Amino acid sequence: MRITTQMLNASMRKAGLPINNVSLLNYVNGSSQGNSLLSALNKNGIKLQDKGYEKLKGQAEKLQQTTEKMASEEYFEEARKSGDLQPIYSNVQEMIKNYNNTIKSMKSTSSPLNQYYRQMLKEAASDDKDKLKQIGITRSEDGTLRVDEDKLKASDVDKLEEILGVKGTFSSKVSFLADRIADNARANASSASSQYNALGDNYFASASRYSFWG
């Protein structure tokens, strides 16, 4: 529904608020004290930024967990003893999914440090691209990774450990970077939350006492 200045004034009259015969645009732009819809949208923007960093933190933590598991000698020893490599295959696919989600989330942030870490993640994959290709992991133009499931499952435990385990460097590099990314996202989320709180209560929460629709 299109809200006109007359409709807004009628709602204010109904609510017992003074009418100054100003236009709807004036209400949107607000006063010099910042009591405006634009100010409220800015507060919500900070809130959305906070949520974005919280999401990135969670993705980076998942990436760190899956790569840390790969860098464990015990993980591959258990696979050798059981003869079941499916847990390793599943963890590789989960690791690549978390890697891609982290890369994509960092692209949308304004943090220079995040952009640095994003480049470092891409370089970690680039440095080992030939080895990763041997087990079916290849890079896309946007820096994300893809897994050829058939080629992955054709790899034996020794090859997987050589490339993704402690004998390789990929998992340890990515695990380290993921830990740093999570820490940075946590700090940025805390900063965004502090900015939001400094602006006071959400404008729309206080404005909800009145109905602009009459």
FENMO-V617566 format. One record per pair of residues at least 4 apart in sequence whose C-alpha atoms are under 7 Angstrom apart, sorted by the first residue. I is the first residue (numbers start at 1). J is the second residue. If there is no record, write none. Layout:
# FENMO-V617566
i->(I;I)
j->(J;J)
This chain:
# FENMO-V617566
i->(3;3;4;4;5;5;5;6;7;7;8;8;9;9;10;10;11;11;11;11;11;12;12;12;12;13;13;13;15;22;23;24;25;26;27;28;28;28;29;29;29;30;30;30;30;31;31;34;35;36;37;38;39;40;40;40;40;41;42;43;43;44;45;46;46;46;47;47;47;48;49;49;50;50;50;50;51;52;53;53;53;53;53;54;54;54;54;55;56;56;56;56;57;57;57;57;58;59;59;59;59;60;60;60;60;60;60;61;61;61;61;62;62;63;63;63;63;63;64;64;64;64;65;66;66;66;67;67;67;67;67;67;68;68;68;68;69;70;70;70;70;71;71;71;71;71;72;72;73;73;74;75;76;76;77;78;79;79;79;85;86;87;88;89;89;90;91;92;93;94;95;96;96;97;98;99;100;100;100;101;102;103;103;103;106;106;106;107;111;112;113;114;114;115;116;117;117;117;118;119;120;121;121;122;122;123;124;124;124;124;125;125;128;128;129;129;130;131;132;132;132;132;133;133;135;135;135;136;136;136;136;136;137;137;137;137;138;138;138;139;139;139;139;140;140;148;149;150;151;155;155;156;157;158;159;160;160;161;161;161;162;162;163;163;164;164;164;165;169;170;171;172;173;174;175;176;177;178;179;180;181;182;183;184;185;186;187;188;189;190;191;192;193;194;195;196;202;203;204)
j->(7;8;8;24;9;23;24;10;11;213;12;212;13;19;14;214;15;211;212;213;214;16;17;18;19;17;18;19;210;26;27;28;29;30;36;36;37;38;36;37;38;34;35;36;37;35;36;39;39;40;41;42;43;44;202;203;204;45;46;47;196;48;49;50;192;196;51;193;196;52;53;192;54;189;192;193;55;56;57;185;186;188;189;58;185;186;189;59;60;102;105;185;61;182;185;186;62;63;98;101;102;64;102;178;179;181;182;65;178;179;182;66;98;67;95;98;99;178;68;175;178;179;69;70;91;95;71;95;171;172;174;175;72;171;172;175;75;75;164;165;171;164;165;166;171;172;165;166;77;166;78;79;80;161;81;82;83;84;85;89;90;91;92;93;153;94;95;96;97;98;99;100;145;101;102;103;104;144;145;105;106;107;118;144;114;115;118;115;115;116;117;118;181;119;120;121;177;181;122;123;124;125;174;126;143;127;128;170;173;174;129;170;132;170;133;138;134;163;136;137;138;163;137;138;151;152;155;147;148;149;151;152;145;146;147;148;145;146;147;143;144;145;146;144;145;152;153;154;155;159;160;160;161;162;163;164;165;165;166;167;167;168;167;168;168;170;171;171;173;174;175;176;177;178;179;180;181;182;183;184;185;186;187;188;189;190;191;192;193;194;195;196;197;198;199;200;206;207;208)
